[in-house]
Amino acid sequence: MYAALLADGRLYELLQRCDEDLAAEQRAAGCPICGAPLHSARYPRKPRGVVGRLSPEYQWRQSFCCAQRDCRKRVTPVSLRFLGRKVYVGAVVALISALRCGPTPARMRILEDLVGVSRRTLARWRRWWCEGLVDTPFWRVASGAVMPPVQRAELPAALLERFTGSARERLLALLRFIAPITSASATVHVS
């Protein structure tokens, strides 16, 4: 089920549209310091782990710079595509890490071949979910909204299970939930 979702190009198009909407909200809000208009200051990314072809626009991370000469504050909106500085796209990191909690070794090999991720990278992702994420101020606040509480060792699979709907809807809900950690400068919060 998740392998099919990772191979669905429509998922990546949807995530790009979501990011464009979040960027438009951020830009409309203006500079968080002085309120001046924001100019585009997007930068290239080389997203890994995507099955199939992406549009050229997918490889750009939206970011803005204050138009006020004395301010020039950079603001990078939250993202559903990119988990901060990670090079693999967020959907891949979430789904492969969730499957790591319970798939058979054969299914895991298929997924590793599908997205080209090494076992060492998978181990780093597991550490990030079980240690890095849960040690953030974001998680200390946000985890209170998750009932019943999730166990560290079961992340992100247990978090995906807390959301309802199809696999795609649960993945989108998870990416929206953790979106605040994707940017330190964003002022728009995802609901």
Residue, then its C-alpha position, 0 to 999 in steps of 0.5 A: m500500500y505505501a509502496a504504491l503511494l510512494a510511486d504515485g506522482r500525484l502525491y508529489e504534485l499535491l505536496q507541491r501545491c500545498d507548499e505553494d499555498l503555504a508560501a503564498e500565505q507566508r508572503a502575504a503576511g509580510c516580514p515578521i520583523c518589520g511588516a515590509p513586503l517579501h521578495s522571492a529568495r527560493y533556493p535549489r534542492k535535490p530531492r531524493g527518494v522520489v519514484g518517477r519524474l518530478s516537475p522542475e519546480y519541485q526542486w526549488r524550496q520556497s523562501f523569501c527575503c524582506a524588501q526593507r534594506d535595513c531588515r533583509k530578514r529571510v523567511t522560509p515557509v513551512s513545507l510538506r515536501f521537505l523535512g528541514r535540511k534532509v535530502y530525502v523528501g518528507a513523504v519518503v522519510a515518513l513512510i519508509s520509517a513507518l514501515r521499518c516498524g513492522p514490514t518483512p525483510a523482503r518488503m523492506r528490500i523492495l522499498e529500499d530498492l524503490v527509493g534507493v535508501s541505504r540501511r545506514t540512512l534508515a537507521r539515521w531516520r529511525r534515530w531522528w524519529c525516536e530521539g531527534l524529533v521527540d527532544t524538540p520543543f515542538w514535540r513536547v507541546a504537540s505530543g500533548a494533542v496526540m491521544p493516546p500518547v505514542q511510544r517513541a519506538e513506534l514513531p512514525a507508524a503510531l503517529l500515522e495510525r492516529f490520523t484517519g482516512s486513506a493512506r494518502e490522507r493520513l500521510l498528509a495529516l502527518l506531514r501537516f502535523i510536523a510541518p512546524i519543524t521544517s522551518a525555524s523562521a516561518t510564522v504561518h502554522v499549519s492546521 
